[in-house]
Structures are given as C-alpha cells and as structure tokens.
C-alpha cells in the first residue's frame, strides 16, 4: 500500500509542476516513469533495458503514423489545398450566418481529421475567423466554433487512433463503432450552441434541417463503417486495392502531362486529398499507415509540378520535424506504460484503483462525469499527460474493458480539446480575436460537459461497461 501511495504522490507532484508550468510534459513523463520504477523496486538493469530501452520504442507504430500524417498535412499546406477547401466553402455557403458558420465549422473538422499542430490552426483560423466575424458573429462565438471544429476533426485523426490502439489494445473497429455516433452527438451540440448564440427563432428551421441532414450523414457513415464494439477489424477490401492501383497508374500519366505542360494550377480533385485516408480506413478497412501513404501519393500526383520532387522531399522533412515534440511525448508515454505495467507497480496500485475506479454502468457515468475537468492541464484523465499512465493502470488492475477506457478518455478529453485555457490553439485563437481564454472556457464548457455525459452513456449502450 505504501508503494502505491508513493506512486500516487509522484503523479500528483508531476501534475502540480505541469499545472504551474515549472515542468514540460516532454520532461515530466519520462521523469515520472523513472521515479515510479525506482519507488516500485524495479531492478536498475530493468529500468535501463525495459523502462527506458523498450519504453522509448513502445509506441513506435503510433509515432511513425504521426510522422507520415504530418507529411501529408505539410503537403496540403504547401500546395494550398487546405486554404482552397475553406475558401470554396466560404464562397459556396452564401451570406446566411447560421448556414455559413456551420459549413465553416464542418470543413474545419474535416480538415483537422488530417491536419494538426499550431501552424495548421493559424493557417485555417486566419481564413475562417474573419469570414465568421464579417457575417455578424461575435469574437467568442467565432473562436468557439473554430475550436469545436478542431475537436470534432481530432476525433477522426488516424494517428491518434493508433496511440489508443497501441496503449490500450482497443481495436480499430471498436474505435469506429464509438467515434462515429459520438462525433454526431458533439456535432449536434455545436448546432445547439450556435442556435443559442445567434438567438434568432428564424434559425430553428435551419437547426432542424441541419440535425436531420447530419443524422443521415452519420448514419450512412456508421452503416458503412461501423461494426460491433470490440470486434476484429475486417481485412482491407481487395477490390479497393486493385482500384487504387489503377487510380495511381492514371495519376502517374496525369502527372506526366502536367509536367510536360508546366501546369501550376490546383485541380478541383485535389480538394479530396485530406479526406482520402479517412475514406480508405472507414469504408475500405485499410490500415492507417497505408491509408496515409495513399493520401500522400494522391496529393503529390494530382498537384504535380516540375519542382514536385524537391517539394515532396521538403514535405517529408518538414512534416516529420513539425511533430518531433509529439514524438518525444509518445516516447515518454511508452516509458510510463512499461513502468506502470511492471508487476511490482501493478500490484502496488491495484488496491487503490479497485477502490476508486468504477467498473459498472451507473457509477462509471457518474464518476467520470464529475471527474471530467481532470482532463484539463495535462491532468490524470488527459491521454497526452498523466492519463497515459493512469489508463494503462486501469486496464491492468480493473475489469474495465479497453473500449470502455477509450470511450471515457475520448469523452472527457473533449473538455481539454475545446476548453483548456492552456492549449496552444486556444491561446492563439484568444490572442487573435482579442479575448481571454477563460471566456472561451466559460462559454463552451456547458455544451462540452453534456457531450461528456452522452459519450459515457453511449459507451454503456454499446455494451462496453456492464450494468
């Protein structure tokens, strides 16, 4: 029991240091892993060879996926694909504040299923926010909608899926089964948020129509891609592989013609680039890395210019460079994972976790609803902070299933994604609009907290948590 309490104190101390900004997450996670290993009595040779040596490469698939995804995001930035998508939607959406705001939020979500990082937020935000302000939205509403869009898009970020798959052992099928309806719930809450912000009864028909349209879209996606929670992800559709081979052969010929004609224009089909990897995963059941590579090839060939080889090389290097901090965080998460899964730590922490963590439906919903703010400030329910270690311990020491833990982290994580005043995107949005990050927190958290409750209830309804 003493060892378990000491490990818990290490968690709390690191949380305090991160909250006070005395220690970065990049340093806190590996330091926490080593301290817990020492306190737990793991032999020094095992700390070197297992906690550090094996821990650093524990999430190698996840950070490889992250780097390839970042290369695709960099390609989209350099070729102007992301800007073109936003501008096309802005022109298409007309001047109705409700319709245009929802369309811009939706396209932000679609883009951030592929994009990531502050650079992408700035690139999209400097286009989206002025348009929203020009149609009469106030600064807090416009900034909140951008953050909602980033949060919903982040649910479909394939590299993040890989982290959960590696860390919790949750299947890709279980992720799809939860995330599609949950994204629908969060999207509906955005509609409600905008309805209250605009305060116009004339928008009620638009809200009803948008809810009906959105329900149809999510149902279509779910009926195509969904499967039973916890089921084994089906193999890639063979016909899609052959069709992709034919597509890329045609694109090679198309790129050759563009090269000969010295074309520099952006073709309309290039706007499909950010959505292609997600389509391959959801519809054709491809693995995540091949899906990203297919998107990278498509984006390169469809926009081919005479300098594309050099440009593509720069995208590879700069994309990988952009996510080095995220990769280092994943190395720290891997070290923490190996440390807390050691028998010494697991046995010491199990009594505490069994006392605190609920494993049945109603306590699960109530407990994690009340604990949801612990996802703020890299807290114990934040997968990119202390939550990586706690989630692993919960998996090892309790009877909660991987889909239940994933659903909990994804649900409570929306508070951190949208509301957290210390997020770099929240800070930039607030600075750009001349408002305070706490104002965004106060305005958005009631809606996001409702999303947390419904996400937890969804996990129960899917059978992830027993009654």
N, C-alpha and C positions, 0 to 999 in steps of 0.2 A: 504493500500500500504506500509506503514511504517513497519508493521509486516512482510510482505513478503520480503522486502529488508533486514530486520534484520536477517531473517531466511537464506536468501541467503548469507549474510556475515558470518554466522556461518558455512555454507557449505564451503565457501572459506577459512576461518580460519583453519578449520579442514584439508582441503586439503593441505594447506601450512605446517601445523605441520606434517602431514604424509609424505609429499614430503621431508621435512627437516629431517625426521626420529627422530623427537622430541616426537612423539606420535604414538603408535602402533594402528593398525586397531582394535584390540581387545578392546582397551580403547576408541578409537575415536568414534566408532559407538554408544555405549550406552550413552557416554557423549553428543554427538550430539543430540540424541533422547531427552534427558532430557532438554538440553538448548532450543531446538526448542519448546518443550512442554511448558516451562516456558515463553518464549517470546510470544508464541501464546495465552497465557492466559488460558491454560488448568488448571482446578482446582487442587490443591495439592493432594486431595484424589484420583482424576482420574489418576494423574501421578503415584501414588503408585499402585493403583489397576489395571489400564489398561495399561499404557505405560510400566511400569516395570513388574507388575504381569502377565498380559496376553501377553505382548510382548515377554517375555522370552520363552514362550511355543508356540508362534505363528507359528513357523516353526518346530514343534515337529516331524511331519512326515518326513520332509527333513533331520533332523539330525539323526533320527532313521535309515533312509535309508542309510545315510552316514556311520554310525557305522557298520551296517550289511555288507555293501560293503567293509569296511576296514577289517572286519574279513575274508572275502573271499580273499582279497589281501594278508593278512598275512599268510593264509593257503597256497596260491600259493608260497609265499616266502619260507616258512619253508619246503615245500615238494619239492622245486626245480623245480616247474612246469614252471615258467616264464623263468628261465635260460635254461631249456630243449627246450622250444619253440624257443628261439633265436638261440641256438646252432644248432638245427635241420635245421633251415632256412639257417644259415651260411654254413653248410655242403652241403645242397641241392642246394644252389644258384650258385655254381661254382666260377670262378675267374674273370668273366666279371664285371668291375667296375660299369657299369650302372645298369645291372640287379641285382647284389648283393646289391647295395646301395638302390635300390627301394624296394627290398624284405625286407631288414632290416628296412627300414622306415615304410613299411606296417605292419610288425609284431610288431614294436614299437607302432603303432597306435592301433592295435588290443589289445595288452596287456594293454595299458593305457585307454581302454574303461572300464577296471576293476580296474587296479592299480591306485595308487595316492600317492602323498607325495614325499619328497626328497629322502627317503630311497629307494623307487622303482626306482626313476630316477638314483640313484647311481648304484643300482643293475643291471639295464638294460644297462645303459651307459657304465659301465666298461667292458661289453661284446661287445656291438655294436660298440663303438668308435674305439677300437683297430683293429677290423676287417676292418672297413672303412678306417682307416689310412694305413693298410697293403696292401690294393689294390690300393693305389695311391691317395686317396682323401686328400686334404689339411685340416688343422685343422678347419678352418672356415666353409668349406662346410660340413664336417662331423658333427660338432656341430649343424649347422643349420638344417641338415636333422633330427637329433635326436629331436630337438625342434619342427620341423614341424610334426613329427610323434606323439609326445606327444600332440600337439594341435589338430590334427585330431582325435586322440583317445579320447581326452577330450570332443569332441562334443557328443560322444556316452556314456559318463559316466552317468549312470542312476540316481545316487544320485544328480547330478547337474540338471538333468531334473526335479527332484522333487522340487528343490528350485524354479525354474521358475514356475512350476505348482502352488505351494503354494503362491508365491509372486505376480504373475501376473494373476493367474486364467486361464492361457493358457492350452489348453487340450493336452493330450499326443499325440493325433492324429495330431494336428497342429504342434507339435514339430517334429514328424516323417516326416510329409509332407515337412517341410522346411529343416531339418538337413540332410537328405539323399542326395538330389541334391547339397546342399551347400558343404557337405563333398566331393562330386565328383568334384566340382569346385576347392576346395583347393588342392585336390589330383592332379588334372591336373596341377595346378600351381607349385606343387613340381616337377613334371616331367619337366616342362619348366625351373625351377630353376636349376635342375641338368644338363639339356642339356647345358645351358649357362655356368655352372661352369666347365664342362668337356671339352667344346669347341672342340668337335670332330664331324665332319659331319657323320662319320660312325655310330653314335648313333641315327641318325634320324629315321632309320627303327625301332629301339627299342622303340623310343618315340612314333611313330605312332602305333606300335603294342600294347604298354602298354596303350595308350589312348583308343584304340578300346576295349581291354580286360577290362579295368576299366569301360568304359561306359556300357559294357554288364553286368558287375557285379552289378554296382549301379542301372542299370535299372531293373535287376532281383529283387534286394532287394526292390526297390521302388514299383514295380508292385505287390510284395507280401505283403509289409507292409504299403505302402502309402495309404492315404485317403484324402478327401477334407480338406483344411485348416479350422480349427475351428470346424470340425465335432466332434461328440461324439466318444470317443474311444470305439471300439466294445468290447463285453464281451469275457472273456477267452474262447478259443476253448475247448469244453468239452472233445473231443477225446484226446487232448494233456494231459489233467489232468489224464484220465484213463491210457494212455500210460506211463505217468511219474510214476504213481503208480506201474505199472508192472515193469518199469525200476528200480525203487528203491528197489522193492522186490528182483529182481535179483541181484542188487548190494549188498544187505544185505547178500545174500548167498555167493556172491563172496568175500565179506569182511571176512566172517566166514572161508572160505577156506584159504585165505591169512593169517588169524590169526593162524590157525592150522599149516600151513606150514612155519610160521615165515618169510613171504616174506618181503623184504625191497626194492625191485626194483620198478622203476617208470614205470607203464604200458603206452603204447602209447596212449590209450584213455584218459589218464589224461590230455593230451595236449588240450583237448576240454574244460577243466574247465573254462578258462577265457571268452570263447565265448558263453557258455550255457545261462547265464542270458540274454544277449542281444538277443539271438535267441528266447527265451521264450517271450520277450517283443515285438520284431519286427514281428515275424512270428505267434505266438500263442496268442498274445494280453494279456499276463498275466500282472498283476500289478507288480510294480517294486520290492516291498519287497518280495513277494513270489518267484519271479524270482531269486533274490539274495540268498534266503534261499535254493532254489533248487540247485543252483550252489555250495553252501557251502556243502550241503549233498552229492552231486555228487563227489566233490573234496575229501571229507573225506573218503567216502566209496571206491572209486576207488584206493586210495593210502593207504588203511588200513594197519597198522602195530600194533604190540602188545602194543605199547605205544600211540596209536592214541587217546585214551580218554583224557589222560593228554595233549597231543599235541594240540588237538582240544580245550581244555579248555584254554590253553595258547594263542591260536589264537584269541579266543573270547576276552580275557582280553587285550592282547597287541594290537589287532586291534582297539578296542574301545579307548584305551589310545592314540594311534597314531593320532587320529582325534579330540582329545579334543580341540586343538586350533581352528579347523574348526567349531566345535560345538559352541564354545563361540562366534565366529564371527557370526554364524547364530542366536544366541540369541540376539546379538546386532542389527542384521538386523531386527529381529522381533520387537524389541523395536522401532527402527526407523520407521518401517512400521506402527505400531499403532499410533505413534506420528504424522506422516505426513498425515495419513488418518482421523485424527480428523477434525471435521467440521471447527474449528477455523483456523487450518493451511491450510486446503484445500481452504477455501475462501480467505485467505490472499495471497496464492501463485498462485491461478488460473489466475489472470490478467497477471502476469509476464510470466507464461508458455504459455498462449494463444498468447502472443505477440511474443514469441521466437520460440516455438516448431512448426515445420511444420506438417500439417496433410494431405497434398496431395502429390501425387506421385513424381513429379519432384523436388519440394522443399525438400521433405523427403530425396531423394537420394543425392542432392547437399549438404544439411546442414550436414547430418550425415557423409558424405564422408569427408568433411572439418573438422568436429569435432572429427573424429576418434581417433586422438592422446590423446584426453581427457580420453581414457580408460587406459592410462599409469599411473603408480604411484598411484594406488588406486583412480583414479580420478572420476569425476562425471558420466562417462559412463562405469565404472567398477562395475559389479554386486556385487563383493566381497569388494567393498569400498563404496563410496558415491553414486554410481549408484543405489544401492538398494532403497534408499530413493527417488532419483530423478525419477526412473522408476515408483515407486508407485504413485508419484505426477502426472506424465504424464498420467498414466492410469486414475486417478480420475478426473483430471482437463481438459483433452483434449479429442478429439474424436478418437485418435489413438487406434486401437484395440489391445488386448493382443498379437495376433500373430505378429502384426507389431512391437510392442515394443520388443518382444522376438527376432525377426529376426534382429532388429537393434543392440541389445545388443550382440547377438551371432556374428554378422558380425564384429562390431568394436572391440569386445573382442578378436579377433584373433591377433590384434596388441599387446595387453597386453600379451596374452598367449605365442606368439612366440618371440616377440621382446623386451619386457620390461627388461631393464638392472637391475632392482631391484628384478626380480623373483629369488627365491632361486635356481630353476633349471638352469636358465641362468648363475647365478654366479658360480654354481658348474661346469657346462659344460666349461665355460671360464677358470676357475682355472685349471681344469683337463687337458685342452688342451694347456694351456699357452698363451691364447689370451685375448682380452679385450671384455667385454660385449657390449660396444658401437660398436665394429667391427661387431658383430653379428647383432645388430640393423640396422646398415647401409646396410649390405648385404641382409637382409631378408625383410626389410620394403617395398621396391617397389613391391614385389610379394604379400605380405600380403595386401597391400593397394588396389591392383587390386581385391583381394578377397573380401575386404570390399564393393567395388563398385558393384561387381557382386552379392554379398549377398543381398544388398539393392534392386537391380534390381529384383532379384528373389522374394523377398517379394512382390514387386509390381505386378510381373507377376502372383503370386499366389492369387492375389486379396486382400491381407492384407491391402493395402493402396489404397484409391480411387484416381482416376485421377481428 
